[in-house]
Amino acid sequence: MVVLSHFNQPIVSRAAAQNHHKDADGKTSVKFGVLFNDDQCANLFEALVGTLKAAKRKKIITFEGELLLQGVHDNVDVILLQD
């Protein structure tokens, strides 16, 4: 979780603490809008969209599509592939 961690605490998991869900495979996911509007995420990652793209390339997370934009993709699940 190098890309999405801060002080050894997974950002996706922390931001999703109250708004996450698990899919049929038991993977944790959170809506992009929740991440985008989370103050801790915003303060830690000025370029959240770029950080998510990099994490997707490294197969740490996955999401539908290539790019997530506020508003348009608020309901897209960001799925954590690694714990």
N, CA, C and O atoms as CSV, one atom per row, in Angstrom:
chain,resi,resn,atom,element,x,y,z
A,1,MET,N,N,0.810,-1.197,0.000
A,1,MET,CA,C,0.000,0.000,0.000
A,1,MET,C,C,0.849,1.255,0.000
A,1,MET,O,O,0.489,2.234,0.654
A,2,VAL,N,N,1.938,1.256,-0.697
A,2,VAL,CA,C,2.825,2.408,-0.705
A,2,VAL,C,C,2.136,3.636,-1.283
A,2,VAL,O,O,2.247,4.726,-0.723
A,3,VAL,N,N,1.436,3.477,-2.381
A,3,VAL,CA,C,0.851,4.627,-3.059
A,3,VAL,C,C,-0.286,5.251,-2.270
A,3,VAL,O,O,-0.435,6.473,-2.262
A,4,LEU,N,N,-1.083,4.439,-1.613
A,4,LEU,CA,C,-2.253,4.966,-0.923
A,4,LEU,C,C,-2.150,4.816,0.590
A,4,LEU,O,O,-3.147,4.535,1.255
A,5,SER,N,N,-0.959,4.999,1.133
A,5,SER,CA,C,-0.852,4.926,2.586
A,5,SER,C,C,-0.134,6.163,3.107
A,5,SER,O,O,0.631,6.816,2.397
A,6,HIS,N,N,-0.399,6.449,4.333
A,6,HIS,CA,C,0.219,7.576,5.006
A,6,HIS,C,C,0.421,7.159,6.456
A,6,HIS,O,O,-0.539,6.814,7.144
A,7,PHE,N,N,1.657,7.188,6.920
A,7,PHE,CA,C,1.978,6.722,8.264
A,7,PHE,C,C,1.476,5.292,8.478
A,7,PHE,O,O,0.928,4.963,9.530
A,8,ASN,N,N,1.674,4.450,7.461
A,8,ASN,CA,C,1.307,3.036,7.504
A,8,ASN,C,C,-0.180,2.792,7.731
A,8,ASN,O,O,-0.561,1.718,8.196
A,9,GLN,N,N,-1.013,3.755,7.416
A,9,GLN,CA,C,-2.448,3.595,7.531
A,9,GLN,C,C,-3.056,3.730,6.144
A,9,GLN,O,O,-2.926,4.783,5.519
A,10,PRO,N,N,-3.713,2.693,5.649
A,10,PRO,CA,C,-4.287,2.773,4.301
A,10,PRO,C,C,-5.333,3.884,4.189
A,10,PRO,O,O,-6.308,3.911,4.940
A,11,ILE,N,N,-5.117,4.790,3.251
A,11,ILE,CA,C,-6.025,5.921,3.068
A,11,ILE,C,C,-7.391,5.450,2.597
A,11,ILE,O,O,-8.414,5.908,3.105
A,12,VAL,N,N,-7.416,4.537,1.628
A,12,VAL,CA,C,-8.699,4.065,1.119
A,12,VAL,C,C,-9.501,3.442,2.260
A,12,VAL,O,O,-10.693,3.715,2.401
A,13,SER,N,N,-8.862,2.616,3.065
A,13,SER,CA,C,-9.569,1.968,4.170
A,13,SER,C,C,-10.025,2.990,5.202
A,13,SER,O,O,-11.139,2.898,5.717
A,14,ARG,N,N,-9.161,3.976,5.513
A,14,ARG,CA,C,-9.511,4.984,6.521
A,14,ARG,C,C,-10.651,5.862,6.024
A,14,ARG,O,O,-11.597,6.125,6.767
A,15,ALA,N,N,-10.575,6.313,4.789
A,15,ALA,CA,C,-11.620,7.189,4.242
A,15,ALA,C,C,-12.942,6.454,4.115
A,15,ALA,O,O,-14.012,7.061,4.180
A,16,ALA,N,N,-12.861,5.151,3.934
A,16,ALA,CA,C,-14.060,4.351,3.726
A,16,ALA,C,C,-14.596,3.746,5.013
A,16,ALA,O,O,-15.535,2.951,4.972
A,17,ALA,N,N,-14.027,4.100,6.142
A,17,ALA,CA,C,-14.365,3.439,7.408
A,17,ALA,C,C,-15.871,3.343,7.648
A,17,ALA,O,O,-16.355,2.321,8.135
A,18,GLN,N,N,-16.609,4.388,7.314
A,18,GLN,CA,C,-18.053,4.359,7.552
A,18,GLN,C,C,-18.848,4.155,6.277
A,18,GLN,O,O,-20.043,3.867,6.345
A,19,ASN,N,N,-18.227,4.295,5.123
A,19,ASN,CA,C,-18.973,4.254,3.866
A,19,ASN,C,C,-18.509,3.168,2.905
A,19,ASN,O,O,-18.833,3.219,1.719
A,20,HIS,N,N,-17.765,2.198,3.390
A,20,HIS,CA,C,-17.270,1.155,2.511
A,20,HIS,C,C,-18.244,-0.017,2.457
A,20,HIS,O,O,-19.175,-0.125,3.255
A,21,HIS,N,N,-17.999,-0.870,1.506
A,21,HIS,CA,C,-18.726,-2.129,1.460
A,21,HIS,C,C,-17.795,-3.196,0.893
A,21,HIS,O,O,-16.775,-2.882,0.280
A,22,LYS,N,N,-18.145,-4.422,1.097
A,22,LYS,CA,C,-17.363,-5.537,0.573
A,22,LYS,C,C,-18.144,-6.179,-0.558
A,22,LYS,O,O,-19.360,-6.345,-0.469
A,23,ASP,N,N,-17.430,-6.544,-1.640
A,23,ASP,CA,C,-18.088,-7.202,-2.753
A,23,ASP,C,C,-18.175,-8.710,-2.483
A,23,ASP,O,O,-17.805,-9.171,-1.403
A,24,ALA,N,N,-18.657,-9.460,-3.448
A,24,ALA,CA,C,-18.832,-10.907,-3.290
A,24,ALA,C,C,-17.517,-11.619,-2.998
A,24,ALA,O,O,-17.508,-12.672,-2.359
A,25,ASP,N,N,-16.405,-11.049,-3.464
A,25,ASP,CA,C,-15.083,-11.643,-3.230
A,25,ASP,C,C,-14.469,-11.192,-1.906
A,25,ASP,O,O,-13.362,-11.612,-1.568
A,26,GLY,N,N,-15.162,-10.353,-1.163
A,26,GLY,CA,C,-14.655,-9.872,0.107
A,26,GLY,C,C,-13.719,-8.687,-0.007
A,26,GLY,O,O,-13.077,-8.315,0.976
A,27,LYS,N,N,-13.624,-8.083,-1.187
A,27,LYS,CA,C,-12.752,-6.928,-1.397
A,27,LYS,C,C,-13.456,-5.654,-0.915
A,27,LYS,O,O,-14.659,-5.485,-1.116
A,28,THR,N,N,-12.698,-4.770,-0.283
A,28,THR,CA,C,-13.226,-3.508,0.221
A,28,THR,C,C,-13.291,-2.491,-0.909
A,28,THR,O,O,-12.361,-2.371,-1.708
A,29,SER,N,N,-14.392,-1.767,-0.965
A,29,SER,CA,C,-14.505,-0.713,-1.969
A,29,SER,C,C,-15.194,0.499,-1.359
A,29,SER,O,O,-15.907,0.409,-0.359
A,30,VAL,N,N,-14.951,1.635,-2.000
A,30,VAL,CA,C,-15.553,2.897,-1.577
A,30,VAL,C,C,-15.856,3.701,-2.843
A,30,VAL,O,O,-15.141,3.600,-3.840
A,31,LYS,N,N,-16.894,4.477,-2.792
A,31,LYS,CA,C,-17.258,5.313,-3.933
A,31,LYS,C,C,-16.224,6.426,-4.104
A,31,LYS,O,O,-15.721,6.972,-3.123
A,32,PHE,N,N,-15.912,6.756,-5.360
A,32,PHE,CA,C,-14.957,7.817,-5.657
A,32,PHE,C,C,-15.377,9.135,-5.006
A,32,PHE,O,O,-14.526,9.858,-4.489
A,33,GLY,N,N,-16.650,9.455,-5.022
A,33,GLY,CA,C,-17.135,10.699,-4.424
A,33,GLY,C,C,-16.805,10.792,-2.941
A,33,GLY,O,O,-16.514,11.878,-2.440
A,34,VAL,N,N,-16.846,9.662,-2.231
A,34,VAL,CA,C,-16.502,9.644,-0.805
A,34,VAL,C,C,-15.024,9.986,-0.636
A,34,VAL,O,O,-14.661,10.799,0.215
A,35,LEU,N,N,-14.171,9.359,-1.453
A,35,LEU,CA,C,-12.736,9.653,-1.383
A,35,LEU,C,C,-12.454,11.106,-1.729
A,35,LEU,O,O,-11.699,11.785,-1.033
A,36,PHE,N,N,-13.068,11.580,-2.813
A,36,PHE,CA,C,-12.809,12.931,-3.300
A,36,PHE,C,C,-13.215,13.981,-2.274
A,36,PHE,O,O,-12.557,15.014,-2.145
A,37,ASN,N,N,-14.287,13.722,-1.553
A,37,ASN,CA,C,-14.799,14.700,-0.588
A,37,ASN,C,C,-14.257,14.505,0.823
A,37,ASN,O,O,-14.625,15.252,1.730
A,38,ASP,N,N,-13.389,13.518,1.024
A,38,ASP,CA,C,-12.793,13.277,2.338
A,38,ASP,C,C,-11.673,14.285,2.574
A,38,ASP,O,O,-10.743,14.374,1.772
A,39,ASP,N,N,-11.751,15.044,3.664
A,39,ASP,CA,C,-10.766,16.086,3.950
A,39,ASP,C,C,-9.359,15.543,4.122
A,39,ASP,O,O,-8.402,16.158,3.653
A,40,GLN,N,N,-9.212,14.391,4.795
A,40,GLN,CA,C,-7.882,13.822,4.987
A,40,GLN,C,C,-7.262,13.440,3.647
A,40,GLN,O,O,-6.081,13.699,3.413
A,41,CYS,N,N,-8.043,12.833,2.777
A,41,CYS,CA,C,-7.535,12.477,1.449
A,41,CYS,C,C,-7.125,13.729,0.690
A,41,CYS,O,O,-6.055,13.773,0.083
A,42,ALA,N,N,-7.970,14.738,0.725
A,42,ALA,CA,C,-7.688,15.976,-0.008
A,42,ALA,C,C,-6.407,16.636,0.486
A,42,ALA,O,O,-5.634,17.170,-0.309
A,43,ASN,N,N,-6.181,16.599,1.796
A,43,ASN,CA,C,-4.985,17.212,2.352
A,43,ASN,C,C,-3.725,16.407,2.055
A,43,ASN,O,O,-2.656,16.985,1.861
A,44,LEU,N,N,-3.835,15.093,2.018
A,44,LEU,CA,C,-2.668,14.246,1.796
A,44,LEU,C,C,-2.306,14.120,0.323
A,44,LEU,O,O,-1.129,14.058,-0.032
A,45,PHE,N,N,-3.308,14.084,-0.519
A,45,PHE,CA,C,-3.078,13.869,-1.944
A,45,PHE,C,C,-3.686,15.009,-2.740
A,45,PHE,O,O,-4.871,14.980,-3.071
A,46,GLU,N,N,-2.876,16.012,-3.048
A,46,GLU,CA,C,-3.380,17.144,-3.831
A,46,GLU,C,C,-3.894,16.668,-5.180
A,46,GLU,O,O,-4.880,17.194,-5.697
A,47,ALA,N,N,-3.232,15.682,-5.743
A,47,ALA,CA,C,-3.623,15.154,-7.055
A,47,ALA,C,C,-4.214,13.757,-6.869
A,47,ALA,O,O,-3.628,12.766,-7.305
A,48,LEU,N,N,-5.379,13.684,-6.217
A,48,LEU,CA,C,-6.004,12.398,-5.914
A,48,LEU,C,C,-6.225,11.565,-7.164
A,48,LEU,O,O,-5.963,10.362,-7.158
A,49,VAL,N,N,-6.700,12.179,-8.227
A,49,VAL,CA,C,-6.985,11.443,-9.461
A,49,VAL,C,C,-5.714,10.803,-10.015
A,49,VAL,O,O,-5.738,9.643,-10.429
A,50,GLY,N,N,-4.616,11.537,-10.028
A,50,GLY,CA,C,-3.342,10.990,-10.497
A,50,GLY,C,C,-2.835,9.886,-9.593
A,50,GLY,O,O,-2.280,8.896,-10.068
A,51,THR,N,N,-3.022,10.049,-8.288
A,51,THR,CA,C,-2.614,9.027,-7.331
A,51,THR,C,C,-3.402,7.745,-7.557
A,51,THR,O,O,-2.840,6.651,-7.513
A,52,LEU,N,N,-4.704,7.878,-7.799
A,52,LEU,CA,C,-5.533,6.701,-8.060
A,52,LEU,C,C,-5.135,6.017,-9.361
A,52,LEU,O,O,-5.114,4.788,-9.439
A,53,LYS,N,N,-4.817,6.814,-10.386
A,53,LYS,CA,C,-4.363,6.223,-11.654
A,53,LYS,C,C,-3.073,5.434,-11.460
A,53,LYS,O,O,-2.932,4.332,-11.990
A,54,ALA,N,N,-2.134,5.994,-10.703
A,54,ALA,CA,C,-0.864,5.306,-10.434
A,54,ALA,C,C,-1.100,4.025,-9.643
A,54,ALA,O,O,-0.484,2.998,-9.925
A,55,ALA,N,N,-1.986,4.080,-8.657
A,55,ALA,CA,C,-2.296,2.896,-7.860
A,55,ALA,C,C,-2.964,1.820,-8.714
A,55,ALA,O,O,-2.741,0.628,-8.504
A,56,LYS,N,N,-3.773,2.241,-9.667
A,56,LYS,CA,C,-4.414,1.275,-10.571
A,56,LYS,C,C,-3.363,0.603,-11.452
A,56,LYS,O,O,-3.417,-0.609,-11.660
A,57,ARG,N,N,-2.408,1.377,-11.970
A,57,ARG,CA,C,-1.340,0.798,-12.796
A,57,ARG,C,C,-0.523,-0.219,-12.012
A,57,ARG,O,O,-0.048,-1.207,-12.572
A,58,LYS,N,N,-0.360,0.027,-10.706
A,58,LYS,CA,C,0.423,-0.885,-9.857
A,58,LYS,C,C,-0.426,-2.027,-9.300
A,58,LYS,O,O,0.054,-2.852,-8.523
A,59,LYS,N,N,-1.705,-2.062,-9.714
A,59,LYS,CA,C,-2.650,-3.109,-9.305
A,59,LYS,C,C,-2.874,-3.145,-7.794
A,59,LYS,O,O,-3.026,-4.211,-7.198
A,60,ILE,N,N,-2.892,-1.962,-7.191
A,60,ILE,CA,C,-3.215,-1.829,-5.776
A,60,ILE,C,C,-4.719,-1.639,-5.622
A,60,ILE,O,O,-5.329,-2.130,-4.671
A,61,ILE,N,N,-5.306,-0.916,-6.576
A,61,ILE,CA,C,-6.747,-0.694,-6.621
A,61,ILE,C,C,-7.215,-0.936,-8.045
A,61,ILE,O,O,-6.412,-1.085,-8.965
A,62,THR,N,N,-8.522,-0.972,-8.206
A,62,THR,CA,C,-9.100,-1.001,-9.548
A,62,THR,C,C,-10.382,-0.174,-9.532
A,62,THR,O,O,-11.009,0.011,-8.488
A,63,PHE,N,N,-10.749,0.308,-10.684
A,63,PHE,CA,C,-12.008,1.017,-10.879
A,63,PHE,C,C,-12.331,0.972,-12.356
A,63,PHE,O,O,-11.458,0.755,-13.196
A,64,GLU,N,N,-13.606,1.180,-12.659
A,64,GLU,CA,C,-14.059,1.155,-14.043
A,64,GLU,C,C,-13.593,2.400,-14.778
A,64,GLU,O,O,-13.707,3.509,-14.257
A,65,GLY,N,N,-13.072,2.227,-15.975
A,65,GLY,CA,C,-12.619,3.351,-16.780
A,65,GLY,C,C,-11.162,3.682,-16.543
A,65,GLY,O,O,-10.465,3.016,-15.777
A,66,GLU,N,N,-10.720,4.731,-17.223
A,66,GLU,CA,C,-9.323,5.148,-17.136
A,66,GLU,C,C,-9.116,6.324,-16.192
A,66,GLU,O,O,-8.057,6.444,-15.576
A,67,LEU,N,N,-10.114,7.192,-16.074
A,67,LEU,CA,C,-9.980,8.439,-15.332
A,67,LEU,C,C,-11.257,8.693,-14.548
A,67,LEU,O,O,-12.355,8.456,-15.053
A,68,LEU,N,N,-11.122,9.169,-13.330
A,68,LEU,CA,C,-12.280,9.498,-12.502
A,68,LEU,C,C,-12.369,11.014,-12.343
A,68,LEU,O,O,-11.385,11.675,-12.011
A,69,LEU,N,N,-13.550,11.546,-12.582
A,69,LEU,CA,C,-13.785,12.979,-12.477
A,69,LEU,C,C,-14.876,13.250,-11.455
A,69,LEU,O,O,-15.877,12.535,-11.397
A,70,GLN,N,N,-14.676,14.294,-10.644
A,70,GLN,CA,C,-15.668,14.650,-9.633
A,70,GLN,C,C,-17.010,14.934,-10.291
A,70,GLN,O,O,-17.082,15.557,-11.350
A,71,GLY,N,N,-18.056,14.470,-9.652
A,71,GLY,CA,C,-19.410,14.679,-10.169
A,71,GLY,C,C,-19.823,13.558,-11.086
A,71,GLY,O,O,-20.743,12.800,-10.776
A,72,VAL,N,N,-19.155,13.447,-12.206
A,72,VAL,CA,C,-19.494,12.432,-13.218
A,72,VAL,C,C,-19.288,11.022,-12.691
A,72,VAL,O,O,-20.094,10.136,-12.977
A,73,HIS,N,N,-18.224,10.795,-11.928
A,73,HIS,CA,C,-17.864,9.450,-11.487
A,73,HIS,C,C,-17.978,9.261,-9.971
A,73,HIS,O,O,-17.340,8.367,-9.416
A,74,ASP,N,N,-18.768,10.075,-9.305
A,74,ASP,CA,C,-18.900,9.983,-7.845
A,74,ASP,C,C,-19.383,8.616,-7.375
A,74,ASP,O,O,-19.057,8.202,-6.262
A,75,ASN,N,N,-20.153,7.907,-8.195
A,75,ASN,CA,C,-20.705,6.607,-7.786
A,75,ASN,C,C,-19.886,5.423,-8.277
A,75,ASN,O,O,-20.330,4.281,-8.160
A,76,VAL,N,N,-18.709,5.669,-8.820
A,76,VAL,CA,C,-17.845,4.580,-9.274
A,76,VAL,C,C,-17.103,3.996,-8.077
A,76,VAL,O,O,-16.536,4.729,-7.265
A,77,ASP,N,N,-17.115,2.658,-7.977
A,77,ASP,CA,C,-16.408,1.987,-6.884
A,77,ASP,C,C,-14.912,1.973,-7.125
A,77,ASP,O,O,-14.457,1.629,-8.216
A,78,VAL,N,N,-14.143,2.346,-6.108
A,78,VAL,CA,C,-12.694,2.188,-6.083
A,78,VAL,C,C,-12.463,0.972,-5.200
A,78,VAL,O,O,-12.745,1.002,-4.002
A,79,ILE,N,N,-11.947,-0.097,-5.798
A,79,ILE,CA,C,-11.831,-1.377,-5.104
A,79,ILE,C,C,-10.386,-1.618,-4.694
A,79,ILE,O,O,-9.475,-1.548,-5.519
A,80,LEU,N,N,-10.188,-1.900,-3.425
A,80,LEU,CA,C,-8.877,-2.169,-2.855
A,80,LEU,C,C,-8.504,-3.625,-3.139
A,80,LEU,O,O,-9.174,-4.541,-2.663
A,81,LEU,N,N,-7.435,-3.839,-3.915
A,81,LEU,CA,C,-7.016,-5.192,-4.285
A,81,LEU,C,C,-6.020,-5.783,-3.310
A,81,LEU,O,O,-5.892,-7.004,-3.214
A,82,GLN,N,N,-5.307,-4.923,-2.578
A,82,GLN,CA,C,-4.301,-5.362,-1.612
A,82,GLN,C,C,-4.646,-4.788,-0.251
A,82,GLN,O,O,-5.105,-3.651,-0.142
A,83,ASP,N,N,-4.423,-5.579,0.781
A,83,ASP,CA,C,-4.660,-5.085,2.157
A,83,ASP,C,C,-3.421,-4.489,2.734
A,83,ASP,O,O,-3.432,-4.025,3.875
